[in-house]
Amino acid sequence: MNDETLTMTPGPTAIPDDVREAMAQPAMNPDVDPEFGSYYETLLDKLARVYQTDDEMVVLGGEGILGLEAAVTSLVAPGDDVLCLGNGLYGDGFSDFVEMAGGNPVSHSIDYTEGFDPEEIEQLVAENEFTAATMVHCETPTGLLNDFDEILSALQDAGVLTIVDAVSSIGGTSVPVEDIDVCLGGSQKCFSSPPGLTTMSVSDSTWEKVENTEQDSFYTSLEPWHEPDFSFLPYTHLVSNLYALEVSLDRILEEGLDSVFARHEETAKLCRNRGRELGIDPFPGTESLCSPTVTAFEIEGRAKEVQRRLHDDHGILVATGLGEMADDLLRVGHMGYNAQKPRVEEAMNALESVLD
């Protein structure tokens, strides 16, 4: 890929120049430098402001999937029943982590074009004793955004801990973090930082469960990160990635979250409307379920070919679907730095040329 490639993928996203430049500055030694502790504490404060929460923040050295596994590994004991809500590839995939932790996943999977019925979830909770529930806020492979407000309330009332994958939505749209026990994010999505960091907020109830659950792992355990000594973290952190993340957070905070969210909504509508004009419909079809951070267009059997032509002929990189939908969905990422009308217009103009 050259510098002229317009990267419009739903993560990793294009990275602004100032974020890239931050990684080039001299790296302090996080294990012995006395200044690192205060630096890291300030970084977590900025992260909490973007998350809009008072919960304790954790940053792990590893791509976003690390957070999904660490949350389950830390909370689920052998034999625990865990409700796994799935209306997409990642939601269904949570059950694999539950099984690896020795838990019993109770999967509630619905069609990938539908949202969840809160009454059905309430019934499931009434009939079972769940330790935790897993769910995905934005299903990146299909561009579906879930509304979890009522569901989170029902789970909270029942004392069920909630683990929410908000990797491709946090920082790009409103997420009900205060009603979530573990809210997971990743540096390479709406933050438009390089891949390599997992971010998460962790509630007091979660820490109580972690303390009472035997930890069979170190690297994927949250326990060492609870109220850490900032001058001596569990392992040597990815300092250069932290520098980049801080600049990404500064960009969001300086613009203001309301403005950031509105920008994502506007660019998403532009992208979807242009697609409709070209005769391709957004997936999942229902406007209220379409994410403001990524749009998946239905291009049955042609997605990979269209992706290749966009890259080879126009220097624009987009993504296709995943799994069984790999050749039927074309995904345009308009999250973070990519949530700008000129970038979306350029991508959609090229798509129009390819489709013609």
C-alpha positions in Angstrom: 0.0 0.0 0.0 1.4 3.4 -0.9 0.8 6.8 0.7 -1.8 7.7 -2.0 -4.1 4.8 -1.0 -7.4 6.0 0.6 -8.1 3.6 3.3 -11.8 3.4 4.0 -11.9 0.1 5.9 -13.9 -0.3 9.2 -10.7 -0.7 11.1 -7.8 -0.5 11.1 -8.7 3.0 9.9 -6.5 5.7 8.3 -4.3 7.3 10.9 -3.9 11.1 11.1 -0.4 12.5 10.7 -0.2 13.8 14.2 -1.1 10.4 15.6 1.6 8.7 13.5 4.1 11.4 14.5 3.4 10.8 18.2 4.8 7.2 17.8 8.1 8.6 16.6 8.9 10.5 19.8 11.5 9.0 22.2 9.9 6.3 24.3 10.2 6.5 28.1 10.8 3.3 30.0 7.5 2.5 31.6 9.1 0.1 34.2 11.6 2.5 35.7 10.9 6.1 34.5 9.4 8.0 37.4 7.4 10.2 35.0 5.5 7.3 33.5 3.1 6.8 36.3 1.6 10.3 36.2 1.6 10.2 32.4 -0.3 6.9 32.3 -2.8 8.1 35.0 -3.5 11.2 32.9 -4.0 9.0 29.8 -6.6 6.9 31.6 -8.4 10.0 32.7 -8.7 11.2 29.1 -9.9 7.7 28.1 -12.6 7.8 30.8 -13.8 11.1 29.5 -14.2 9.7 26.0 -16.0 6.6 27.5 -18.1 9.0 29.6 -17.8 7.0 32.7 -16.5 7.1 36.3 -15.6 3.4 36.1 -12.0 2.2 36.4 -10.2 2.2 33.0 -7.8 -0.5 31.8 -5.6 -0.5 28.7 -4.1 -3.9 27.7 -1.3 -4.4 25.3 -2.9 -6.3 22.5 -5.5 -6.0 19.7 -9.2 -5.7 20.6 -9.9 -9.4 20.6 -7.6 -9.7 23.7 -10.2 -7.7 25.6 -13.0 -10.0 24.7 -11.1 -13.1 25.8 -9.7 -11.3 28.9 -13.2 -10.2 30.1 -14.6 -13.7 29.8 -11.5 -15.5 31.2 -11.5 -13.2 34.2 -15.2 -13.4 35.0 -16.4 -16.9 34.0 -15.7 -19.9 36.3 -16.2 -23.5 35.2 -19.8 -24.3 35.2 -21.1 -20.7 35.1 -24.0 -20.1 32.8 -23.4 -17.2 30.4 -26.0 -15.7 28.1 -24.5 -15.0 24.7 -26.6 -12.7 22.5 -25.8 -13.0 18.8 -27.1 -11.3 15.7 -23.7 -11.2 14.0 -20.4 -13.0 13.6 -18.8 -11.6 16.7 -21.8 -11.9 18.9 -22.1 -15.6 18.1 -18.3 -16.0 18.6 -18.5 -14.9 22.2 -19.7 -18.5 23.1 -16.3 -19.9 22.0 -14.5 -17.8 24.7 -17.1 -18.9 27.3 -16.4 -22.5 26.4 -12.7 -22.0 26.6 -13.1 -20.6 30.1 -15.1 -23.7 31.1 -18.4 -21.9 31.2 -21.7 -23.0 29.7 -22.8 -20.6 26.9 -26.5 -20.2 26.5 -26.8 -18.8 23.0 -29.6 -16.6 22.0 -29.0 -16.1 18.3 -31.3 -14.3 15.9 -31.2 -13.3 12.2 -28.4 -11.0 11.2 -30.9 -8.5 10.0 -32.8 -8.1 13.2 -32.4 -6.4 16.6 -33.1 -8.1 19.9 -36.5 -8.2 21.6 -36.1 -7.0 25.2 -39.1 -9.1 26.3 -37.4 -12.3 25.1 -34.3 -11.5 27.0 -36.2 -10.7 30.1 -37.9 -14.2 29.8 -34.5 -15.9 29.4 -33.2 -14.1 32.5 -36.2 -15.1 34.5 -35.8 -18.7 33.6 -32.1 -19.0 34.2 -29.4 -18.0 36.6 -26.7 -16.3 34.5 -23.4 -15.2 35.8 -22.8 -12.9 32.9 -24.2 -11.9 29.5 -22.1 -11.1 26.4 -23.2 -8.9 23.4 -21.9 -6.8 20.6 -22.9 -3.1 20.2 -21.8 -2.7 16.6 -21.4 -5.8 14.5 -18.5 -4.6 12.2 -19.0 -7.4 9.6 -22.5 -6.3 8.8 -22.7 -2.7 10.0 -25.6 -3.5 12.4 -25.9 -1.3 15.5 -27.8 -2.7 18.5 -30.0 -0.8 20.9 -29.3 -2.4 24.3 -30.8 0.2 26.7 -33.8 -2.0 27.8 -31.8 -5.2 27.8 -29.0 -3.8 29.9 -31.6 -2.6 32.4 -33.1 -6.0 32.7 -29.8 -7.7 33.1 -28.7 -5.2 35.7 -31.9 -5.7 37.7 -31.2 -9.4 37.7 -27.6 -9.0 38.9 -26.2 -10.4 35.6 -22.8 -8.9 34.7 -22.7 -7.5 31.2 -19.7 -7.7 28.8 -20.2 -5.5 25.7 -18.0 -5.5 22.6 -18.1 -1.8 21.6 -14.9 -2.0 19.7 -16.2 -0.4 16.5 -18.6 2.1 18.2 -16.9 3.6 21.2 -15.7 7.1 20.2 -18.0 7.2 17.2 -21.4 7.1 18.6 -23.2 7.1 22.0 -22.6 3.9 24.1 -24.5 3.3 27.4 -21.2 2.7 29.2 -22.6 3.5 32.7 -25.0 0.6 32.4 -22.3 -1.8 31.2 -20.0 -3.8 33.5 -17.2 -4.3 31.0 -17.2 -2.1 27.9 -14.6 -3.1 25.4 -12.9 -0.9 22.8 -9.9 -1.0 20.5 -7.4 1.6 19.4 -7.7 0.9 15.7 -11.4 1.7 15.2 -13.0 5.1 16.0 -10.0 6.3 17.8 -8.0 6.0 14.5 -4.8 4.9 16.3 -2.6 2.0 15.2 -3.7 -1.5 16.1 -2.2 -2.9 19.3 -4.2 -1.7 22.3 -7.4 -2.9 24.0 -9.3 -0.3 26.0 -12.0 -1.1 28.6 -14.1 0.3 31.4 -14.6 -2.0 34.4 -17.4 -1.7 37.0 -17.0 -2.2 40.8 -19.3 -5.3 40.5 -16.9 -6.8 37.9 -13.9 -6.4 40.2 -15.8 -8.2 43.0 -16.4 -11.1 40.6 -12.8 -11.1 39.4 -11.6 -11.3 43.0 -13.9 -14.3 43.7 -13.0 -16.2 40.5 -9.9 -18.3 40.2 -7.6 -16.8 37.6 -6.1 -19.5 35.4 -4.2 -17.0 33.3 -2.0 -14.0 33.8 -1.8 -12.2 30.5 -5.6 -12.6 29.9 -6.6 -11.8 33.5 -7.9 -8.4 34.6 -6.9 -9.0 38.2 -3.4 -7.5 38.0 -4.8 -4.3 36.6 -7.2 -3.5 39.4 -6.0 -0.3 41.2 -2.5 -0.8 39.8 0.7 0.9 41.0 1.1 3.2 37.9 4.8 3.1 38.4 4.9 -0.7 38.1 2.3 -2.2 35.7 1.9 -6.0 35.3 4.0 -6.0 32.2 6.0 -3.5 30.0 3.4 -1.5 28.2 3.4 -0.5 24.5 4.6 3.1 25.2 4.7 4.3 21.6 1.1 3.0 21.1 0.1 4.9 24.2 1.5 8.1 22.8 -0.5 7.6 19.7 -3.7 6.8 21.7 -3.3 10.0 23.7 -3.2 12.2 20.6 -6.2 10.3 19.3 -8.1 11.0 22.5 -7.0 14.6 22.5 -8.5 15.0 19.0 -11.8 13.7 20.2 -11.9 15.7 23.3 -10.9 18.9 21.6 -13.7 18.5 19.0 -16.2 17.5 21.6 -18.1 14.3 21.8 -21.4 15.8 20.5 -19.7 17.1 17.4 -17.8 13.8 16.9 -21.1 11.8 17.1 -22.9 14.2 14.8 -20.1 14.0 12.2 -20.3 10.2 12.2 -24.1 10.4 11.7 -23.8 12.8 8.8 -21.1 10.9 7.0 -23.0 7.6 7.5 -26.2 9.1 6.0 -24.2 10.4 3.1 -22.6 7.0 2.5 -25.9 5.1 2.6 -27.8 7.6 0.4 -25.1 7.5 -2.2 -25.3 3.8 -2.2 -29.0 3.8 -2.7 -28.6 6.1 -5.6 -26.2 3.5 -7.1 -28.8 0.8 -6.7 -27.1 -1.0 -3.8 -29.0 -1.3 -0.5 -27.4 -0.9 3.0 -27.4 -4.0 5.2 -29.3 -4.9 7.4 -31.9 -2.8 5.6 -33.6 -1.2 8.6 -32.3 2.3 8.9 -32.5 2.3 12.7 -30.2 -0.7 12.8 -27.5 0.8 10.5 -24.3 1.9 12.3 -22.9 5.4 12.0 -19.4 4.0 11.9 -19.6 1.4 9.1 -21.9 0.7 6.2 -22.2 -2.7 4.5 -23.8 -2.7 1.0 -25.4 -5.8 -0.5 -23.5 -6.7 -3.6 -24.4 -10.4 -4.1 -21.5 -12.5 -5.4 -19.5 -9.4 -6.5 -18.0 -7.9 -3.4 -14.4 -9.2 -3.8 -14.2 -8.2 -7.4 -15.5 -4.7 -6.7 -13.1 -4.4 -3.8 -10.2 -5.4 -6.1 -11.2 -2.9 -8.8 -11.6 -0.1 -6.3 -8.0 -0.7 -5.0 -6.3 -1.4 -8.3 -8.1 1.2 -10.5 -8.8 4.0 -7.9 -6.4 3.5 -5.0 -9.2 3.0 -2.5 -9.2 0.2 0.0 -12.5 -1.0 1.4 -13.5 -4.3 3.1 -15.8 -7.1 2.1 -18.0 -9.2 4.4 -16.7 -12.0 6.6 -17.5 -15.7 6.7 -20.4 -16.8 4.6 -21.1 -13.2 3.6 -17.6 -12.5 2.3 -18.6 -12.0 -1.3 -22.0 -10.6 -0.7 -21.2 -7.5 1.4 -19.0 -4.5 0.6 -18.1 -2.5 3.7 -17.1 1.2 3.8 -15.7 2.4 7.1 -16.6 5.9 8.0 -15.3 5.9 11.6 -12.8 8.1 13.3 -10.6 10.0 10.9 -12.6 8.5 8.0 -15.8 10.2 9.2 -15.3 13.1 6.8 -17.6 13.9 3.9 -14.8 14.5 1.3 -13.3 11.1 2.1 -16.7 9.4 1.8 -17.5 11.2 -1.4 -14.2 10.1 -3.0 -14.9 6.5 -2.1 -18.5 6.6 -3.3 -17.5 8.3 -6.5 -15.0 5.6 -7.3 -17.6 3.0 -6.4 -20.0 4.6 -8.9 -17.4 4.3 -11.6 -16.7 0.7 -10.8 -20.4 -0.3 -10.8 -20.9 1.6 -14.1 
